[in-house]
Amino acid sequence: MCGIAGLVKKDGTKVFVGEIKAMTDALIHRGPDDEGNYMWGNIGLGHRRLSIIDLSEKGRQPMESHDGKYVIVFNGEIYNYVELKEELKKAGSRFLNDTDTEVILESYRCWGEDCVNHFNGMWSFVIFDRDREILFGSRDRLGVKPFCYINRDDVFAFASEPKGILELFPEERKYNPTVVYRFVKGWALDTDQQTFYKDILQLEPATSMIYHLKTDKIEQKKYWEIDADAIYERCIKGRNPVDEFKSLLEDAVRIRLRSDVEVGSSLSGGLDSSTLVGIISRKFHKRVNTFSSVYEDEDCNEKEYIDEVNQFAGTVPDLVYPSENSHLLEAFEKIVVHHDGPDKTGASLYSGYSVYQEANKSVKVLMDGQGADELLAGYLSSYNALLGDILSEKSLLSKVKAMKIISVFGREWPGQMINISTEALQSALGKRAARHYTRKRPNSFSKPVAMFYKEFEDSVDKSIAEHRGNVRGKLNQELYEQLTASSLPAILHNVDGNSMAFSLEIRLPFLDYRVVEFCMALDKKYKIKNQWTKWILRKSCKEYLPEKVLYRTNKMGFPAPFGRWLRECGEKEEMREMIFALGSRGIVREEAVHEYYRQHISGEADHSDLLCRFLTLEIWFRKCIY
């Protein structure tokens, strides 16, 4: 994992080393091991290196091809670089080092812009093609690695994070009202090119970009789409899906263990991270270092599951005990700065931040389980989409199936009936019987409050781009939306921000594109079966899990007791002051801020998530918007 940056001056004047160094110095946390730059007249490229593969100086970037035609700055990992290198050698390619970076260069020489379809990995990179006089940039299929850029009348610039651009152009510290509005509303983030900064854009996932140096034109092309029907015919039809899934996931872990430094794993105690730890230890016979956060609060404590997995897998465990007494606000400020924006899950982010901080002391690479929930229906809201699929069959048998699902859901998660729509309940049970379940829904708000100042609200674009994929059924469509819009993009943004704060590389086997495609083509019966979410994962990987985790139905995922912190922690008054200060910025009405805070503190309602958004937004304004 690294930091990349680049600058083109459109008037043809020279780019100076000091300008590129200023950009990369702002990204030093992404790559503390080495730095480099490449200057070519009005073009400058810069790089900060976190050494993972081929630790020698031969891996230094920017890297030139052996003939000097191409120069690359690259952030990420190409996990199948070993296989690609052999294929390219047979095609006549020459190699001077053992890095995956050089494999990208030679892949570009061999396959041109289509090279990205040969990669299995996570990446953001830019290649300066001197012959064609272009910059060719690309971002991986799911957007694991960030790519920010700005295109003004005078310059084109890019960087791994906005701060790399802002270091050279501080006048761009202008907030984006539309993204701030989405954030406060709790809507999905990172769903399009917009960022929290008004004029800084991001290259979208699965997208390549060509910047033409002569004409100052930008072309963008989506290079990957999920075609569930084609994937089903190619990978599932006539095969045992359980065996196929297991084989794919094991291979995804195998190639992500390729490293010249030690690889550890995050461990929350949930199904996903526990499975990865089990595969690493029991399939590949590696004694893995695990890193976990533990709280004493009962609704946040997963220690019994963490201990069970560590004992079962024979790991080297490292438990972190985050505390509200450990400079909580200081940590939140650092998180916001590293993320170049506020965060709506700041409390749970604090848990992940604490884990990565501890892991940094002993490893450079961590496995993690992000993506499994979005692929295999790990969120309880997916039951509603499942009911939609079942009831769309419009038969007596489908009604019986729906009634059974509702009964199981009500028994297992009685406090979560808000996840099942009134329409689904009434279609399956009738209006009278449905009331039995609607009465169990919690009342989230004791009193509605008008949120925004009118002038601010009138200035924003409230439209939301639709994310629909070529997948079968309502459940898979919802999972596709979670994968590409409503859930995963923001999670990946947070993972990158938190991990890079401590110069850690995070590897995500569930987001191997082969696993993603396979899961998107799977029938719903392999995802939810009665009370078992992620059924195919439980079925295929049971040998890698202790029974206590295998049959676990409650879900937490690096939780944190932020609601209690607002009432009890030593910095509660400072938090209150910062939350209230947001009301003076002309965005959220002062009356709304005070009322939501009052409702939470009094116990009328739980507004933890909303108040966390208020807090981190105010922190961001103070730290990042001048």
N, C-alpha and C positions, 0 to 999 in steps of 0.2 A: 504494500500500500504506500502511496506516495502523494505528493502534491505537484500539480502541473500549472503552468501559467504561460501566457503568450501575449504579444502586443504587435499590432501593425499600425504604423502611422500612414494615413492615407495621403498626406501631402508629399510623401517620398522622403522625408527627413529621417535621419539616422536614429535608430533606437539605441540607447546607451545601456551598458551593462548594469549601471546603478539603478535604472528603472526596472529592469527585469529582476534584479536582486531584491529590490523593495517589495515586489510582488511575492517572490518566493519566501522571503524572510517572514512575511505574514502567514505563511503556511508551514513554518518550520516544525510544528507539532505533528504534521502529517509525515514528515520525513527527516528525522534528526541525524541520520547516518551519513548523508552526503548531499552535495548540491552541485548544480552545473547550469551553464547557460550556453546558448548558441545565438550568434548575431549574424545577420545577413542584410546589411543595409537598413531598410525601414521595417525589418522583421526581427523580432526577438523571441526566443523560446527559453523557458526556465523550468527547473525541476528540483524538487526536494525528495530524497530517497530514503525509504524504509527498506533495508536490505533483507530479503526473504529467500530469494533464489539466486544462486551464483553470487556469493558475497564479495567477490573480488572487484577490483576497479574496472574490470571489463563490463560490469553491469551499470556503469555510470551513465546517466542521461543529462541532457539530450543525447540520443544515440544516433550516429550516422550509419547508413548502410555501407557495406564494404566498398561500394563504388562511389559513394558520396551523393547519389541521386536523391536519397530520402533521409529526412531527419525526423525523429519521433520523440515526443514526451508522452509518457504512459503512466496511468494510475490504475492498479488492479492486478489481477492474476488471470492468465490463460491456463486453465488446469489441464487441458489436453495438449499442451505444447510439446510433450515428448512424442506423441503419435504424429502430430503435425510436422514436426521437425524431420522425422523419418520419411514422411510422404514428400516433403519438399526437397529433401536430399535426392530422392529418386527422380525428381523432376529437374534436377540440376542446380539447386540452390546451394550457395556457399554460406558457411557459418563461422564466425570468429569467436563466439562465446557460448555459454550454456544457459542464457537467459530466455525467458518467454518473450521479452521485448524484441529481440532480434527475430524471433519467429513471426511476430506481427509484421515487421518490416518485409521479410521475405514472402509472407503470405500476401501482402499488398502487391509486391512485385509480380507474384504468380497469378493472383486472382483479381487484382484491382479492388474496387470498392466492394465487391462481393465477398472479400476475405472474411468479413464479420460473420457471415453465415457458417463459416468453418470453425468458429471459436466456441469453446465451452468455458465460460468464465464470467468474470465481472470486470468491467473496464470503462474508462473514459480516456481517450487518447487523441492526439493531433499529429498528423504526419505532414510535414512540409515536403511537397513534391516539386522539386526545382524545375524539372522539365515541363510539367504542366502548369506551373506557376499557380498552384492552389494550396490551400490548407484543407486536408481531409480529416474531419473529426468524427468520432463515433462514441455512443454510449451503449452499455450492455442492455440486454433484452428487457430486464425487469427494473433497471435503474438503480442497481445496488451502489454504483459509483456516481458521484455528482459531476456535473459539467455546467458551469455558469459562464455567461458571456454578455458582452455589451457591444452594440453596434451603433456608433455615433457618426456624425458627419466627419469628425476628425480622426477617429480611431476605431479599430476592431480589437477587442481584448477578451481573453478567456482565462479562467482559473478554476481550480477544484472547488473553491468556496468564494462567496461574494467578497470576503475580506481581502482576498488577493487582488481584486479589482479596486476595491475601495481604498486600499493603501496608496494607489497611484492617483485615484480620482475621488477624493473625499467629498466632492460636491454631489456625488451620486447617493449620498446618505439621505435619500428621500423615501418616505414610506409609501407603500402601495395600498390605497384605501380599499380596493376590492379584496385583496388577500387578507387584510386586517379584518374586514367585515366577515369573510368566510371563517376566519379563525375564531372570532368572538362567538359566532353562531354555532361553532362546533362542527362546521361542515368539513368535508374532505380537503386536504391540502396536497400540494405537489401533483395536481391532476392535469396541469397544462404547463405552458411555458412561463407563467408568471411566478415571481418570487415575492418576498416581503419588501424588496426594494423596487421602486417604481419602474426603473429603466434597466434593471439587470434581469436577464432572462435565463432560463435553463433549457438545455437540450433535453427533449423528452426521451424516455426509455425506448429502446429498439429503434433508434433514429440515427442516421448518419447525416453529416452536413459537409458541404463543400463551400469554402469561401474562395471566390475567384479574386486573386490579387490584382489583376489588370482591370477588371470591370467593377469591382466592389459589389458583386452580386453574391447572394447566399442561396444555395439550394439545400433543401432538406428532404430526406426520403426515409420512409418507414421500411425497414428491411425484414421485419418479422411479424407475423400474425399467427394466431392459433386457429387451426382448422380442425375442429374436433372430429368431423366425419372422416377426413383423410387419415388422421392419427389413429382412429379406431380401426380402420381397415388395415393399417400398416402394423400396429403394435398390439392390438387387443383381440381382434376377431380370431376365433379359433384357438386362443391361448388361455392359460389360467391367469387371470388378472392379479391374483394375490402373489403368485410366484414371480410374475413379471415386475410388479411393483417392488418387491423385496430386492430383486436383482438390480434394478435401477438405483434404488436408494443406497444399497451397499456400494455400488460402483461410484456413485456421487461422492460418498464419504472417502472411498479409496483414493480418487484423484485429488481430493482436497487435503489429503495427508501429505502430499508432495511439498516438501519444504526443506530448506537447509538450516532451519532453526526449529526449536521445539514448538509443538502444537498442543494447546490445551483446549478446554471446553467450558463454556458457561453451563450452569446446571441450576434450573429453577425448581426442579422437582416435578415439573409437568411432564406430560407424555412425550413431547417433541424433543426437548434437550436430553431427556433421559434415554430415549431411543438412540440418539447419536452417541452418547457416552457408552451405551451397551454395545453398539456396533464396533466402535473403536477398540474397546477392551476385549470383547469376546470373539469378534470376527477377525480383527487384525492384530490381536494380542499385544496391544500397546497399553502400558500403564499410564493413564492420562491424568493430568492435573485438572481438577475441576474447581470452579469458582462460583460461589453462591452468596446471595444476600438473605439475611434472617432477621425477622422482627419478633418481638414478644407479643405484639397484638394478635389475638387469636384469628381475626379475619385476614391477616397478612402472613401468618406463620406457616411456612411449608417445610420446616426443618425435618419433620418425621419422614417425609418423602425423599428429601435430599439425602438424609442419613441412610435410608434404605437403598437408594441407588448407589451411593458411594461404597457401601458394604458389598452389595451384589456384584458390582463391576470391579472391585478391588482398586479403586482410584487413589490419588493423592489429593484429599479434599482441602479446600481453603474456604472457610466461612467468614463472611463480612457481616458486621452488625451495624448497619447505618443507624445513626441516632439524630434526633432533632436537636440534640445538644452539641452536635459536631459542625458548627458554623454552617447551618442550613442555608441561610440566605447567600452566603459567599459561594456555596456550591451551586445554587440556582443561578447566580450571576455568571459563573463560569460556564455552566451548561448553555445558557442563552447566548453568550458570546461565541462559543464554539459552534453553535447551531446557526449562527447568523439570523436568529429569529426566535420569537417566543414559542412555547410548546404547550399544547393542550393536555399532554400527559406528563407534565413536569414532575409530578410526584413519583410515578413509577420510573420515570427517567432517572431520578435520583438513585434508585436502587441499581439500575444498570450502570450508571456513572460510577457508583461506589465499587461495583464488581470489577469494572474495567480498570479502575484505579489500582485495585489490589492485584489484578492479573498482570499489570504492567511490571510488577516487581520481579516476575519470574518467567514470563513467556512473551513472545511477540505475535503469536497467532492463536486465535480462539475459534472453535466451531460454535455455531449457535443455531437455534431451531426455528428462526423466523420463516414464515411462508406456509407452514403446515396447516395453520388454522384456515387460511384463505383457500388452500387447495382441497382440504379434506373436511370442510364444514365443522371447524372447531368452535365457532361462536354459536351461542344458543339462538341467535336471531335466524340462523339457517333453518331451524325447524319450521318457521313460517313459510319459507320458500318450498321446503319439502312437502308441506301440507298443500301448497298450491299445485304442485305436480300431481300429488295423489288425487286431489279433488277434481282436477281437470279431466280425469278419466270418466267422471260422471256415471259411475255405476254403484250398485249397492255394495259390492265388495270394496270399492275405493272408500266409501263412507265408513265402513267398518274399520278399514286400515287407519283412516284419519282419526276416528274415535279412539283407537288404541294408542296412537301417537300422542294425542292430547292427554289421555289418561296417564301415560308414562311420564310425560313432561310435567304434569301437575303434581305427580307424586315425587319426582326427583328434584324439581326446582320450583316449589310452590311460590316462592317470592319473585320469580322471573316471568310470570305470565304476561307481562307487558310485551314480551317478544313474540307473542302469538296474536295476530290481528283479530279484531272483532268479526270481520268478514269470514275468516277461516273457521272461527269457533262456531259461528251461526250456520255456516254451510254444512259443517259436520254434525252439529248437535241440535240445531234449531235454536231459536232466540231464547226460549225459557231456560233450557239446559245450559246455554252459553253463559248466562248470568252467574252461574256458580263459579266460573273461572274469572270472569271480568271483575268480580268483587275482590279477587285476590291481588289485583294489580296495585302496586304502591302508588301513592300520590306524590309525584316528584316535586311539584310546586304548590306551596300552600297559597300563593297569591301571584297571579301574573303581573309582570311589570314591564312597561314600555322600555326597551333597551337603548335605542340609539337617538342621538340628536338628529333632527330632521335634515339639517344641511349636510351632515356627513352621509346619512343613509341615501340621500338623493344623488350623491356623487359616485356611488359604486355601481358596478355591473353585477347584477344578481343572477345572471344566467349561469347555468351549469352545463358543461359539455356532457353529452351522453356517452357512456362507455359500454358498448354492446359487442359481444364477441360471437363468433361462429361456434356456439356450443349448444348442447341439447338440454332443454328443460329449464324450469324456473330456478331450481337449486343451482345448477351449474352457471346460469346467467348471473345469479347473485354472487357466486364465488368469483366469477370473472370480474365483476365490478369491484369486489373487495381487493382482488389481486392487482387491478390496474388503476383504481381510483379511490375508493372509500376507506381503505384500510392500509394496505401494504406500502404504498409510496411514502406516506408520512412515517411509518415505522422504519423504513430503510433510511430515510433522512436522519432520524434520531440515532439509529445504530451507527451510521457513519460519523455523525457529530460526536457522539459519546466515545466511540472507540478511538477516533483520530486525536481526541483530546489527550490521550495517553499513548499515542503512537502504536496502536494495536491494529492488526489486520483481523477482520471478522470474516469467516467463511461459512456459507449457508447452503448445505447440501440439499435441502428441500427446494431450493431455487435453481438447481441444475435444470437447464431448459428441457432436458429429456423427461425429468420427473414432472415438471410443470405441464408439458404437453400431454403426457400420459394421464395425469390426474384430471385435466380439463375434459378428457374424452371418456372418463369413467362414468358408468351409470350411478345413479343416486344410491342404489342399494349397497354400494361399496363404501359409502361415506357416512351414512347414518343408519343404524339398525337399533330400533327401540331407544334405550337410553345411552347407546354407545355412539358418540361422535367419533370421527376419524376411524371408522371400523376397520378399514383395510390395513391401516397402520398397526392397530392392535393385533389383528389376525396374523399378519405377515411377520411381525417382529416380536412376537411374544417370547421367543427364546432370549431376547436381549433385555428383557424388563422383569423386575420383581413384580409379583402379583399385586402388591399394594399400589403400585403405579399403573400397571396394566389395566386394572379394573377401577381406576379412579374416575369419577364423573364430575368432581368439582374442579373449577379452573381459576387460577389466580394470575400467574405470569409476572414475576418481579413486582409485586404490589408494594404500596407504601401507605401508611396511615395519615395521609395529608389532612383529612377532615379533623382528626384529633389534634394534629399539630397546630391548626389555625386557632384552636381553643386553648391549648395547654402549653405549647413549646415556649422556650425562653425568649424567642424572637417574635412572639405573636404580635406585640405592639408595633414592631417595625414592619411586619407583614401587613398589618391593618393600615398603617400609614401609606404604604406603597399601593395597596389595593385602592384605597380612597383617592389617592393622587390621580389615578387613571381618569376619574370623573371630571378632571379639569382640562382634559386634552381635546374636548369637542368631539369625542367619538361615542363613548358610552355615557349615558346621562348620569349625572351625579346621584340623582335620586335612586336610580336603578342599582348602582354600585352599593349604596348604603343599605337598600332594602334587601338585596340578595345576601349581603354579609350578615345583616340582622337575622334573617330567617335561618341562616346556617348556624350561627353562634347560639341562637335560642333553641335549636333542635327542631324547629318547625319543618325543615326540609334539609336534605343533603345537597349542598351546592359545591362540593369539593372541586369537581372538575371545572366548573365555571369560574370559581374564585382563583383556581390555579391559573387559568387563562388570563384573568385580570392581572394577577401578580406578575407572571412572566412577560406579559405585554408591556407593563409599566417598566420592568427591568430592561427590556429591549430598547424602549424609547430612551431611557437614561444612558445606556451603555453604547448604543449603536446608531442612534439618530440624533444628530447634533442640532 
